[in-house]
Structure formats: structure tokens, C-alpha cells
Amino acid sequence: MIRTVLISRNYRLLWLGCVTAALFALSPTVLWAQEQDKPADLTTLRQKYNAAVQDDRLDDAVRIAEEINWLVQEPHTAVLLDIARLHARRGDKVKCFQSLKRLQGAGYWDVRSIMGDEAFAAYRQDTIFKELTRAIWANGYLFMLERDERRDFQKPEEVMQALALKPGERVADIGAGSGYFTVPVAKAVGPTGRVLAVDIRQEMLDYLDFRLRAEGLANVQLKKVEPDDPLLPRGEVDTILMVDVLHYIKERTAYARKLRDALTPGGRLVVIDYRPRPFAERPWGPPPEQQMSKESVDQDMAGAGFKPVEVYEFLPEQYFVVYQISE
Ligand SMILES: C[S@@+](CC[C@H](N)C(=O)[O-])C[C@H]1O[C@@H](n2cnc3c(N)ncnc32)[C@H](O)[C@@H]1O
């Protein structure tokens, strides 16, 4: 029986905080959301949901349904996790993995708990167990990238407007993730344009493949790349986009030289990344050791011959710089 629990938006914030903490363990860029404290319970939410559906207020109905999902997900996944643990204790690896697969399918994201759980200690080196934990990690990461609240600071429409992409352009989206920008970029360049969406994580590319098929977009090519090489074709890309990715790159000038080689004459490199801020002020985004100022990025890019040609100031948390090769 699903336990009826009283939650508030604080619970959701706590969930986000836990995802954040878990993702810090594996991937340092994490995002956060500001939520208001607003208690809710399942019965009230179901009544509101029914009323919204009846009145054909479908946007409201979706929002309320998402709240209901928050309420039921935690007890649901807790039970699935218990079942997986029990099968592990019984020594039934297959049933344990089947239960973990159900857990992942139910949206569970807390990969750190799974990896640290003594019940699964014997399976930690198992290929299928590793596959399952990567998929569980991806649940959290995709959620963080796609959550509604990101719009407040990422301002995707304004970014797209500033980029002013033209039909027929060839764009590389490096570190495409869930496709937050790949999709609007693919729409902007249209069927005569091309988008090369690259990422080091197969889980992100798998999700993006699904999303592009759902969107009916056929002008995007996906590629798994190396951390130090975006594997772009020489001289074929008009715009290279890097949103919240550059801080992952260790040798930025060497990397920028590879980007330069991929650009068409007059092509541009667009970098959007987090302004440095203490963790106490912003408990999300890159950790202190990965934060980099716009000035240091300018310097790294200058080493590969890039100079900033446009700087946009409208993003509250990030700098937004367009670079071109200086003549
Ligand atoms: C914070 S996410 C940003 C995703 C997307 N650009 C967006 O704005 O939603 C960073 C993405 O970059 C990928 N990534 C990290 N290091 C990378 C590298 N060296 N080359 C390509 N992708 C990388 C990660 O796997 C992840 O999908």
C-alpha cells in the first residue's frame, strides 16, 4: 500500500539537494532550484487534479500531477529498493538486478546510496550492476538539466534570440547533455542545417536520441567523444556552442585549438559558463576548484587565437561570450 505522506515544496527542495549532493560525487556541475514552502497532501492534490482535468485546465493538471508524482515516488522507490536488497540477501542476483532495473525505471536517482549499500557489496564489480548504477546516475542528472526552474536563470529563449542562428547553419553542441539547447538549435537551423551533438556520456546521448525522435528532428548527428577531444570535422562548423561544459575541460587552450580547426572562416565559438561564487552563496554549479572567471577563459581562448567579439550580460549566474579567431 502506498503510504500517504505529508510533503511540502520543502520536500522537493530536499530531494533536489540530495540529487545535488549525489551528483557532486560523480559529476561536479549541479544545478539548484528555489522553491517556496507550500504544504500539500495526496488527497487534496488529487481533488485539485480532478477539478483541473474537468475544467480542461490541462497545464494546471500537468503541474499538479507532477506534484503527486513527488509524493508517491519516494515511498514507491523505497519499497523497490527494499525488494532489491532482499533478493541480494537471498543471493538471487538476477532478481536483485531486475528489481534495481524497476527502481531505475521508477525514476530513482540516488546512485551514491546504491553504490555504498552493503547489501550490494558483492555486485559492485559486476558489469550489469555498473550499467544499472550509471542509469540511476543519469536519472538525477537529466532531472537537474531539465527541471522547469532552470529556465529562471538559463533564459533559453533569450539565449537563442542572441545566437540568431540562421537556417542552413552547421552547429556543434559540445556536452549536449539532455539536449536543452540541441533541440531549439536544431529547430532554428532547420532541415537544411546540421547539428552535431557530442557528449562523453553514452547515457546522455541515448536520452537525446530518444528525445530527438520524439521531436521529429532528423538534422542532428550524435557522437560520443573523448574528454580532451570533441572529434569535430575540420573546417565545417559555423557555430560551436558550449553551455556549462567548458569548466570540465582540463587543458582549455589545447582544446580550443581543436575547436578553432573545426570552424569555418568567420565561424564563432559560444561559451556560457558559471561566474565564480562561493559555495555558501550558491550551493550548486561547478565546485570551487572548477570555477573559472570570464577573464581566465578569455586568456585560455586567446592562447588558441580567439578573441571575444560579443559579451551578453543578461544571464544572472553565467557569462555568455562569443569568440572568433582574431585576424
Ligand atoms: C552541465 S551539463 C550541460 C548540458 C547542456 N549543455 C545544457 O546546457 O543543458 C554538461 C554535459 O557535458 C558533458 N561533458 C562533460 N565533460 C565533457 C567533455 N570533456 N566533452 C564533452 N562533453 C562533456 C557531460 O556529460 C554533460 O552531459
Ligand as a Chemical Component Dictionary entry (heavy atoms), coordinates in Angstrom:
data_LIG
# 
_chem_comp.id                   LIG 
_chem_comp.type                 NON-POLYMER 
_chem_comp.pdbx_formal_charge   0 
_chem_comp.three_letter_code    LIG 
# 
loop_
_chem_comp_atom.comp_id 
_chem_comp_atom.atom_id 
_chem_comp_atom.alt_atom_id 
_chem_comp_atom.type_symbol 
_chem_comp_atom.charge 
_chem_comp_atom.model_Cartn_x 
_chem_comp_atom.model_Cartn_y 
_chem_comp_atom.model_Cartn_z 
_chem_comp_atom.pdbx_ordinal 
LIG C1  C1  C 0  26.102 20.552 -17.098 1  
LIG S1  S1  S 1  25.806 19.510 -18.472 2  
LIG C2  C2  C 0  25.276 20.717 -19.682 3  
LIG C3  C3  C 0  24.471 20.086 -20.778 4  
LIG C4  C4  C 0  23.919 21.063 -21.818 5  
LIG N1  N1  N 0  24.969 21.781 -22.488 6  
LIG C5  C5  C 0  22.960 22.015 -21.179 7  
LIG O1  O1  O 0  23.196 23.228 -21.204 8  
LIG O2  O2  O -1 21.936 21.541 -20.634 9  
LIG C6  C6  C 0  27.419 19.081 -19.013 10 
LIG C7  C7  C 0  27.431 17.996 -20.077 11 
LIG O3  O3  O 0  28.740 17.971 -20.639 12 
LIG C8  C8  C 0  29.171 16.633 -20.737 13 
LIG N2  N2  N 0  30.641 16.679 -20.697 14 
LIG C9  C9  C 0  31.437 16.770 -19.611 15 
LIG N3  N3  N 0  32.729 16.835 -19.993 16 
LIG C10 C10 C 0  32.733 16.789 -21.339 17 
LIG C11 C11 C 0  33.776 16.820 -22.333 18 
LIG N4  N4  N 0  35.047 16.902 -21.982 19 
LIG N5  N5  N 0  33.415 16.747 -23.632 20 
LIG C12 C12 C 0  32.112 16.653 -23.995 21 
LIG N6  N6  N 0  31.098 16.618 -23.108 22 
LIG C13 C13 C 0  31.403 16.685 -21.797 23 
LIG C14 C14 C 0  28.504 15.924 -19.593 24 
LIG O4  O4  O 0  28.410 14.532 -19.808 25 
LIG C15 C15 C 0  27.135 16.610 -19.560 26 
LIG O5  O5  O 0  26.216 15.967 -20.394 27 
# 
loop_
_chem_comp_bond.comp_id 
_chem_comp_bond.atom_id_1 
_chem_comp_bond.atom_id_2 
_chem_comp_bond.value_order 
_chem_comp_bond.pdbx_ordinal 
LIG C1  S1  SING 1  
LIG S1  C2  SING 2  
LIG S1  C6  SING 3  
LIG C2  C3  SING 4  
LIG C3  C4  SING 5  
LIG C4  N1  SING 6  
LIG C4  C5  SING 7  
LIG C5  O1  DOUB 8  
LIG C5  O2  SING 9  
LIG C6  C7  SING 10 
LIG C7  O3  SING 11 
LIG C7  C15 SING 12 
LIG O3  C8  SING 13 
LIG C8  N2  SING 14 
LIG C8  C14 SING 15 
LIG N2  C9  SING 16 
LIG N2  C13 SING 17 
LIG C9  N3  DOUB 18 
LIG N3  C10 SING 19 
LIG C10 C11 SING 20 
LIG C10 C13 DOUB 21 
LIG C11 N4  SING 22 
LIG C11 N5  DOUB 23 
LIG N5  C12 SING 24 
LIG C12 N6  DOUB 25 
LIG N6  C13 SING 26 
LIG C14 O4  SING 27 
LIG C14 C15 SING 28 
LIG C15 O5  SING 29 
# 
